[in-house]
Amino acid sequence: MVSETPSAADIVVGPISGDEIRTAYPLILHVAPGVALDTWLRFAQRYVPPRPGRREGVLVARRLVRPYPCGLVLWQYETSLSGGPVLLAHEFVALDTIDPAPVLGALAAALDRLAGEMGCAAVRSHVHDNSGEVQSELMAAGHKLEGSVLWKRLGTAPPPARVTTVRPSQPVSPGSRPRRGGGGEAQ
């Protein structure tokens, strides 16, 4: 028995729907392992339903023969100082048991169409270090290396410093201290 080679024609790419948010979560875990389900649900829900004029979103790829997502990319419109309007794509992922290459190709083609519809001069794709296949497929679709993206995780901000005020019961002259127990209390 000879099996057909999968092609991009077997793949549909479109904005994420409310029904796809939960089923896309395993894809998100592949590119952002620490993201909790409730965090993803809140994030993705902002993009449902898709609205005309939106400047950011989530594209999902699925094969015609299967109802669940097999690829995903987040995108946003930005204005570049040197290149004018640009479509920024990030968090590329394709998890497909048949072949992820056509899924990535379909996502790249959908980004090109979206960029054209939005009047963008370019598509800029941020690819994680461990995504060699994503980088290869994007380069096959005409993307070129532009530079490096550096990233630094910042810890939680320290709590604000506690402000200590002194409220004396009697006026305090410059250079003097309020007396303890004499109505002056630190708060």
PyMOL commands that set and color helices and strands:
alter all, ss='L'
color gray80, all
select helices_A, chain A and resi 8-10+18-20+25-31+37-45+100-117+132-140
alter helices_A, ss='H'
color red, helices_A
select strands_A, chain A and resi 11-15+56-63+71-80+84-94+122-125+166-167+185-186
alter strands_A, ss='S'
color yellow, strands_A
deselect
rebuild
show_as cartoon
